[in-house]
Structures are given as structure tokens and as C-alpha cells.
Amino acid sequence: MGEYINFARTLSRDKVMRGGWAEGLFDAADRGEISLDTARLMIFDYATPSLDTTIASIGEMLWRLASVDGAYDTLRAHPELVPSVVYESVRMATPIRGFTRYAIEPFQMSETTLPAGSRILLLNASANRDERHYSDPDRFDVRRNPRDHLGWGAGVHLCAGMHLARLEMEALLRAILASVARISAGEPTRLVNNGLQGFAQLPLTLHPD
């Protein structure tokens, strides 16, 4: 991680693809619109969420399609559901365990008032399994299409890399649908991590047509 952070802090134009979005940030720094440090941090902030969190969501997606009766067969029969499956997989996975925030003023939540200055742990997975919002929330439903899930945050805290993550997941899923008749899974091992949720190991077999 230290090597990665050092690389991000010293990233230069010659290390990025010509004509890509990262070079565009260096162009903005050259024009004085943002600082060079901000350009580097924006690249770092975009690239980081597209790695472990996307990997965790892909693992959840493949495991659910392998282990939930009829899920993969329904998706093969209705490939237009690919975007829905991606959203539902991220809802179920919620790869970031939570974020902390400080209450700048007293905040009423249900029957409790949180005093100003309180540090609050926001549990995204709890919100994504809220039975008041999602019917049968612990069930993986390829037809649900929960576009308002909080696996990628919301509002000003929406994940900057979510569009890349969604593109990666949809592309992978469409490639699998084109050549895989069935997915089977062994017993997964959950990742032990304070910040991330996902699998440390997930044995999968892709059975071709």
C-alpha cells in the first residue's frame, strides 16, 4: 500500500495513457484549474475503488448466480437483466463496510437524538438490507433492479469509480453469458477485513455450452 501511495503522489504525465482521462487531469493542472497534487489525488481516488471493491462485488455476483436456484437460467433467458443483476449484486455485497461522519448539529433518528459532535458509523449493508425499503431484502433477485442501493454511496459521496465498476461487471457478465451454460461454486471463505466485505477464496467452475 505504501508503494502505491508513493506512486500516486509522484505520478507524472509520462506514466499515463496519451489522450486518456488521467492526462486530461494533468492538462487541467497545467491550465491552473486544479493543483498538480489534486490531479494526482483524483486519479488515485478514481482508480482505488475500481480494484478491491469491484473484485468483491464480482465475487458476490458470480457466487449468487451459482448458488441461487434459477438465477443464472433466468439471466440467460433474459440478458437484458444484466444491469439489474449488477445493481442487485452490489446491493447484496456492499463491499465497503461503512463510513464514519460527525454530526454538526443534533440529529433526530427514529426515537433517538444524536447530539452535535457525535461520531456516527454509517453501515451501508444495513441500509441495503432495510426491509422497510426492499421486500425480502436477504433474497438475491435478478429482477429487482435496486438502482437506489447504497453500495456505491449516494449524493456528494457517490463513488467516483462506480461507472467504471459497473462497466467492468456488465462486460464480464455478458462475456460469461455468451459461452457458459452453468456456474457452480464450492464453499467460499469470507475475507477478514475491517474495511471491506468479500471473499478471500471462491472456488468456481464455469461449465461451457
N, C-alpha and C positions, 0 to 999 in steps of 0.2 A: 504494500500500500504506500509505503514511503517513497519507493521508486516511482510509482505512478503519480503521486502528488508532485514530486520534484520535476517529473517530465511535463506535467500540466503547467507548472509555474514558469518553466523555461521554454515552453513551446514557441516555435518560430514559424514564419511563413513557409520556409523551405521544407517543413515537416508535414504540411497539409496538401491535399489534392488541389491542383490548379482548377479554378472555376467552381469549387465546391462552396458550401455554406460556411465552412470554417475560414476559408480565405476571405469571404465576404466580411467576416468579423474583423479580420486584420485590416481590410480596406476601411471599415468604419473607424478603426483606431487611427489609421493614417489621416483620415479626414478630421480627426478631433472629436468625433461624435461620442466615442467612448474611450476609456483609457486602455492601454495595452493589457494591463492586469485584468480589467473587466472582460476583454475579449478572450483571454486565456481561461478565465473562470467560467465564462458562458459555454465554452467548448467542453470544459471539464464537467460542468453541470448537466450538459446535454448527453454526453457520452456515458457517464456513470450509470444513470438509471436504465440505459438500454442494455446493460450487461446482466448482473445478477438477478435483478427483479424480473427481467424478461425471461431469463432462463427458468426462474422459479415458476412463472406463470405458464410457460410452455410445458414444464413437467406436470403441473396440475392439469392442464388441458388434456395431455395425452393419457395421463392416468385415469381421469374421469371418463374419457371416451373408451378406454379399455375396460373399465370396471363397472360402469353403469349400464345395465341391460338395455339394449336397443338404441343407445345414444349414437353410436357410430353408424349403425344401419340407417337411422333416421337422417343423419347428416349426409350420408352417401346418396340417399334418395332425394335429399333437398339441399344441394350445395349452396343455395342462396342463403342458408342459415349460417355460413361461415362467420360473418361479422358478429352475429348473435352469440355463437359459441365462444368467440374470443372474449367478448364482454362478460359472459357468464363465467368463463374460466378465471378471469382476473377477479371477478366478484368473489368466487369461491376461494381463490388463492390468497388474495390480499397480501402480496409479498412483503410490504412494509408493515411491521407490527404496529407502529404508532408514532406519533409526533407529540412533543410537548409544547404548550403555549402558556403564556401568563395572562391572567385576567386583568385588564387595565381598569376595570370598574366592577362592582358587584354584579354577578350574573345569576339569573334565576334559571335553574334547570330542574324540571319536574317539581318536586316538593322541597328541593334543597337550594339554598342560596350560596354561591361560591363567592367568598369575599375578594375584594380587589387585592391583587398581588399573589393570588393563589396560582400555583403551578399545576397545570392540568395535563393529564396524559390522554390524548385522543386515540382511541382504539378503533382503527379503521375496519378491522374484521368484525367487530361487534356491530358497527353500523351496517355493514354489508350483510349481516345475518339478522337484521331487525325484522321481526315478524309483523310489526306494525306497517312495514313498507313492502316487504316481499312475502308473498304467500309461500308457505312451506320452504323457508329460506335455506334449510340444510340440504335440500334436494337439488342436484345438478339437472337443469332443464335446458336442453339445446334450443328450445323455442322461446325462452324467457326474454332475451334481449334487454338486459338491465343497463341501459346507456347511462343511467344516473348513479352507478356504483361509485364508491369512494376509493377503489383500489389504486387509482391514479390521482387521488386528491380531488380538489374542486376549487373553483373560483380563482383567486390570485395565486393559490397554492397548487394549481393544476400542474401535473408533471410535464416539464418541457419536452421530454423524450417520448411521451405517450404515442404520438403519431408514428414515430419510428418503430416502437414496440408493437403497435397494432399491425403495421405493415409487415413486420417480420413474422408475427404469429399467423396472419392470414396467408402469407406466401407459403409458409411451411405447411399449413393445413391443406391448402389447395394442392400442393405437390404430393402430399400423402394420399389424399382422396383419389388422385389420378392413377395410383398404382398399387394401393394397399387395400386388400379386401377385408382384413380384420386386424385389430390390435389386441394383444394380450399382455398382461402385466403380472410380474411377480410381486413379492412383498416389498414395499418401499421402506426406506429408512429415512425418518424425518431429520432435517437439519437442526442442529443445536446452535442457535444464534440469537443474540439479544435483539438484533435489528431486523432480521429477515425471517420469513417463513418459506419453507420449500422442502425439497428432498435432497438429502446427501447422496442417496443412491436410489435409482428407479429402474429395475430390470424390465425391459420392454422387448416384445417380439412383434415385428411388422410382417404380416402374412401377405405375400403378393397375390394378385389376381391369378 
